């Protein structure tokens, strides 16, 4: 297993994907999956749960 790229799907369906040497803007996450499923490779989307809260402690703030 290998991570080929990472990205973000927007509410309107548009999907931005960044991988080694490439940046793609596609119509949907499924298009991204199809893009990487080529030449005998089967790509799989993995969704991460959203962060509950992002904050820096006082010791980490600049």
C-alpha positions as CSV (number, residue, x, y, z in Angstrom):
1,X,0.0,0.0,0.0
2,X,1.2,3.5,-0.8
3,X,-0.2,7.0,-0.4
4,X,-0.2,8.4,-4.0
5,X,-1.7,11.8,-3.1
6,X,-3.8,13.7,-0.7
7,X,-6.6,16.2,-1.2
8,X,-9.7,17.9,-0.2
9,X,-13.3,17.6,-1.4
10,X,-15.3,20.8,-1.3
11,X,-19.0,21.1,-0.7
12,X,-19.7,21.8,-4.4
13,X,-18.0,18.5,-5.3
14,X,-14.8,20.0,-6.7
15,X,-11.8,18.1,-5.5
16,X,-8.2,19.3,-5.2
17,X,-5.5,16.6,-5.2
18,X,-1.7,17.0,-4.7
19,X,0.8,14.3,-5.3
20,X,4.5,14.0,-6.2
21,X,4.9,16.5,-9.1
22,X,1.3,17.1,-9.7
23,X,-1.7,19.2,-8.6
24,X,-5.1,18.3,-9.9
25,X,-8.5,19.9,-9.7
26,X,-11.2,17.4,-10.5
27,X,-15.0,17.5,-10.6
28,X,-15.4,14.9,-7.8
29,X,-13.6,12.6,-5.5
30,X,-14.6,9.6,-7.7
31,X,-12.7,11.3,-10.6
32,X,-9.6,11.4,-8.4
33,X,-10.0,7.8,-7.6
34,X,-10.3,7.0,-11.3
35,X,-7.3,9.1,-12.2
36,X,-5.0,7.1,-9.9
37,X,-6.6,3.7,-10.9
38,X,-4.6,3.3,-14.0
39,X,-1.9,1.0,-15.4
40,X,-3.0,-2.0,-13.3
41,X,-3.2,0.1,-10.1
42,X,-6.4,0.1,-8.0
43,X,-6.8,3.3,-6.1
44,X,-8.9,3.6,-3.0
45,X,-10.2,6.8,-1.3
46,X,-9.7,7.0,2.4
47,X,-11.7,9.6,4.3
48,X,-10.4,11.0,7.6
49,X,-12.7,12.3,10.3
50,X,-12.7,16.0,10.7
51,X,-10.7,17.4,13.5
52,X,-12.9,18.3,16.6
53,X,-10.8,21.4,17.4
54,X,-7.6,22.9,16.4
55,X,-5.7,25.1,18.8
56,X,-2.2,25.9,19.9
57,X,-1.3,26.0,23.6
58,X,0.3,29.1,24.9
59,X,3.7,27.4,24.8
60,X,3.3,26.8,21.1
61,X,2.0,30.1,19.9
62,X,4.5,32.4,18.2
